[in-house]
């Protein structure tokens, strides 16, 4: 039996991020997804080709102060998420992850999902900066492109 797109996406997430081996990373559980939706409904995006998901994008708004603590490696990704307050005004946006199945890459899917999410979040929050902790060259390039399209400065956490 062929592996479903959903199973392939879970496998890709595990291969790229290996969160089970790094307690500092955000492990996206049902509880985390529910809290993300409370931060803003546009935090999680998916593209489904009719046979299940082929792309997932996760980002979330936070504060400039928490962004700086994260960039300075004073707090982990998990702590960044846990410490982000609910029901407040956010001025920073963490580009957490973008995953696309190999045969769907380089078609602009992740960029489109990310830009749509940022546009929706900007309707409610005065974002002043984007930040990222990339795991690949493609991630670096994608984050830089997103920053250019949104005209927001991009800050990177050193690897």
Phi, psi and omega in degrees: 000135181291147177285135181287160175303319180300313179297321178295321178295318177298318178297317179298316179301317180294319180294316184285314188256335179045048184297335180294338180261001183222098183293349178280342180276155178281119176267116187279096177259175177301320179298317178296316178302319180296319179291322176303316180296329178286328176295312175188138181298342182269011184289333182236127180231150181219144170244125181244126181274009183102347178240020182112174185294140174239351178208139174230138174231134179230126175213159177208146179281152178204198181255157177298324179297313178294323177303312182295320177300319179292314180299326179277004180060031175274337175226155180274173176299317179298317178294322176304311180297310183297326183273348178294120183288153175270157172054051176221177176271130181253141180236004177225154181227123179269119175276091191286305182199152174219124180234133180222131176301145189308315185288353179252001182288160178063031176242003178081011183295309182296320179297314180298313179300317181294314181295322177296317179296316180297317178302316180293319180292322180296339177294335184246344187221138182277073183298135180244346184200152171248151173213159190207157172228094189272154180243000182206161176299319178300320178298318177301310182297318180296317180297319178296320178295317179299317179299317179298314182295327183267350184059034176249144176292147180245130177243141183240135173280130178299147182290000000 
